[in-house]
Amino acid sequence: MHSKIINSVIFLGMLGSSMALAGDRDAIIASAESAGPASVTANATIKAADGTVLREGTNTYTCYPQQDIIGPMCNEAVWDELIGAMLNKQEFNPGSFSVSYMLAGEGTAIGVSNSDPYASDPDDSDDWVKEGPHLMIVVPDRAALAGLSRDPSDPVYVMWGDTPYAHIMVKVEAE
């Protein structure tokens, strides 16, 4: 009798943790999908923060959930290359125009420096931004950035302009 109770408790514990993982998975997918319009997210690949594929997609976008350092985002491959190059402090030259959606904004992330992609403390930066819903656009010819504002108070501006990771920020609405 005692072993039946223990087995039942173990089974219920395993069932509960499976259900919790399924709930977490659903929450991760929902967070990732919040980054873009349904026309993008419905067929996008969804990855967890650690890169685990949670859902295979059929379009050119990969969506990621809210993380400690950045809000949910849906990226084309060029954006994933930019982020990989930035994280590894490598040069980056985009071969094409590419869009990243961040329609949920930065969420719970602390934001970033508009000039230094490696800055980590808002108190040590005079250009720290935390955006609401926005698009990020990378262009293959940096000359296309000439004449655009670098002021994050403007609705369209260049972020990280003096780095290989320069891109255009387009505010969709106020946070």
N, C-alpha and C positions, 0 to 999 in steps of 0.2 A: 504494500500500500504506500509506504513511504517513498519508494522509488517511482511510483506512478505520479505522485504529487511533484517530485523533483523534476521528472521528465516533462510534466505539464507546464511547470514554471519555466523550464529551459525553452520549451517550444514557444510559449507565449512571449518570452523575452526575445527570442530570435524573430518571431513574427513581428513584434513591435519594432525591433530595430530595422527590419526590412522595410516596414511601412514608413519609418522615419526617414530612411535613406531615399525611398521613393518620393516622400514629401519634399526632402531637400533637393532631389533631382528636379522635381516639378518647379520648385521655387527658383532654382538656378536657371532653368530654361525660361521661366517667366521673366526673370531679371534680364537675361540676355535679350529676349524678344522686346523688352521695353525700349531698347536702344534705337530701333528703326521702325519704319512704317510696315504694316502687314504685308505690303507688296514685296518687301525685301525679306522680312523675317520668316514668312510662311515656308519658304523653300531654302532658307539659309542653314548652313552647318552651325550647330551650337556646340561650343566647347566650354568646359569648366575652366576655372582659373589655372589649373595645373596642366591644361592642354588636352585632358581627356575628352574625346568626342562623345557627346551625349546624344546627338542626333545628326545623322548625315544629311546634307542638303544637296540640292540640285542646281542652285544658282551660284554666282561668283562671290557670295558674301559668307563670312564667318562671324558669328555674334558671340560676345563674351559677357558674363554677368558682372554686376557690381563687384569691385574689389576694394581693398583698403586704400590703394593709391590712385584709382581711376574709376569713373562711373562706367555703366554698361555701354558697350560699343559694338557696332556692326561694321566690319572692315572688308574691303576688297583686298586681294592678295598683296598689292603694292603697299597698303597700309601695314599689313603684318610684316612685310620686309622692312619698312621704315622703323617700326617698333623694335624689331630684332636687331637692326643696325644700331639704333640708339642704345639699347640695353647693353650691347657689346662694344659701344664706343667706336663704331666703325663708320667709314664714309658711306654715304647713301646718295644715289643718283636715280631718281624715279624714271622709269622708261615710259610712263604714260600718266595721263590724268587719272586721278582716283579719289573716291569719296569714302569718308567714314561717317557713319551716323552716330550721334550721341543725343538722341531725342529725349532721354531721361535726364540729361545734364550730368553733373558730377556726382549727384547723389550724396552719399556719406563720405566721399573722398575729400581730402583737404584742399585740393586744387593744385596748381602748378605755377611756376614762374613763367612769365611770358617771354623771357629772354634766355633763360638757362634751363635746359631740360634736366639737368642733374641737381638743381637746387632742391632741398628737402625741408627747409624750414621757412614758413611764411614770415616769421619775424626777422629773418635775415635778407628779405627781398623787398624791393620797393615796387615791384610789378607783379605781385602775386594775384592770380585770378582763379575764381571758381565759377565756372559758367553754368547757366541753365541750359535748356535744349539748344543744340547747335549741330552744325555740320562742319567737318574738317575736309579740306580739299588740298591735295598735293598735285603740283603741276610739273611736267617734265622739263620746262624751261624756266629757270629761276628769274629770268628777265621779266616774266609775267607778274612777278611780285613787286616790281619797281612802281613806285607811285602809290602803292596801297598803304594805308595807315598801319602803324605798329602800336597804336593806342587801344588797349583792350576795352576802353569805354565806348569805342565806336562799334557799330553793328557788324562791320566786316573789317577784319584786321589780320595782320601777319603775326603768327606765333613762331618763336625760335628763329627769327629772321636771319641771324648771323651764324646759323649752324647748318649742317647738311640736312637737318630735319625740318626746315622751314616749311610752313603750310599756311593756308588761308583758313581762318575761323569765320564762320557765318552764324551769327546768332539767329535762332528761329523765333524765339520769344523770350521775354524777360523771365528770370527765375522767380 
